[in-house]
Amino acid sequence: MFKLNFRKSIYHLFQQKPFSLGTLGQILNEPLLTITNNLEPFLLKKGYLLKTPRGRMLTSKAIQFLKNLT
């Protein structure tokens, strides 16, 4: 699903900042519905994503995983 360059982009852009699903969809070039129905539930279940009042954030688990790719 993810290509390596997308993973690196997500790491560099969002490692400590909240982001919207719309922004994520634009970076991945995926429709918001696809992100909401498929990607977000997977990332939440695996512990890579948190929902916060300010938006979504990568967890430390996700940051460590993505850091190992760069």
Phi and psi in degrees as a GROMACS rama.xvg file:
@    title "Ramachandran Plot"
@    xaxis  label "Phi"
@    yaxis  label "Psi"
@TYPE xy
-83.9863  142.634  PHE-2
-96.3585  156.893  LYS-3
-56.8875  -42.0295  LEU-4
-65.2377  -32.5964  ASN-5
-66.563  -41.9868  PHE-6
-60.6333  -45.1198  ARG-7
-64.1234  -40.7394  LYS-8
-61.9649  -44.84  SER-9
-61.534  -43.1478  ILE-10
-60.379  -49.9525  TYR-11
-68.9051  -33.7168  HIS-12
-82.4166  -36.4133  LEU-13
-120.217  13.5993  PHE-14
-60.3761  -29.1017  GLN-15
-131.318  10.524  GLN-16
-123.274  143.869  LYS-17
-70.391  151.956  PRO-18
-144.084  159.097  PHE-19
-92.2934  159.683  SER-20
-66.6911  -30.03  LEU-21
-61.9481  -42.5616  GLY-22
-64.1912  -43.7252  THR-23
-61.3833  -43.0292  LEU-24
-60.8945  -38.6202  GLY-25
-66.0787  -42.2586  GLN-26
-65.8748  -41.1844  ILE-27
-84.1114  -8.8214  LEU-28
57.627  45.7653  ASN-29
-124.12  145.444  GLU-30
-63.8302  149.029  PRO-31
-56.6514  -38.3286  LEU-32
-61.7398  -39.7484  LEU-33
-64.642  -43.3084  THR-34
-61.8003  -48.2501  ILE-35
-65.9535  -42.0624  THR-36
-86.427  -28.7048  ASN-37
-116.295  -54.4135  ASN-38
-75.2371  -49.1007  LEU-39
-59.3451  -47.9624  GLU-40
-59.6562  -38.0366  PRO-41
-63.5315  -47.5755  PHE-42
-66.3035  -36.3019  LEU-43
-65.6334  -45.4587  LEU-44
-63.6074  -38.2456  LYS-45
-79.9298  -7.57477  LYS-46
82.5777  22.5477  GLY-47
-97.5979  -10.7095  TYR-48
-138.558  141.63  LEU-49
-120.393  143.132  LEU-50
-95.21  127.044  LYS-51
-125.579  166.526  THR-52
-60.8893  -23.5018  PRO-53
-94.4056  -5.29417  ARG-54
137.447  -164.737  GLY-55
-90.5661  150.926  ARG-56
-137.674  146.642  MET-57
-72.5608  141.045  LEU-58
-81.6742  168.744  THR-59
-62.1839  -31.7516  SER-60
-62.6414  -43.7285  LYS-61
-67.1317  -42.3912  ALA-62
-62.2698  -43.0881  ILE-63
-63.236  -43.5892  GLN-64
-60.4439  -48.1178  PHE-65
-69.3392  -33.7573  LEU-66
-62.6033  -35.6122  LYS-67
-68.7622  -17.6679  ASN-68
-84.0562  -22.0194  LEU-69
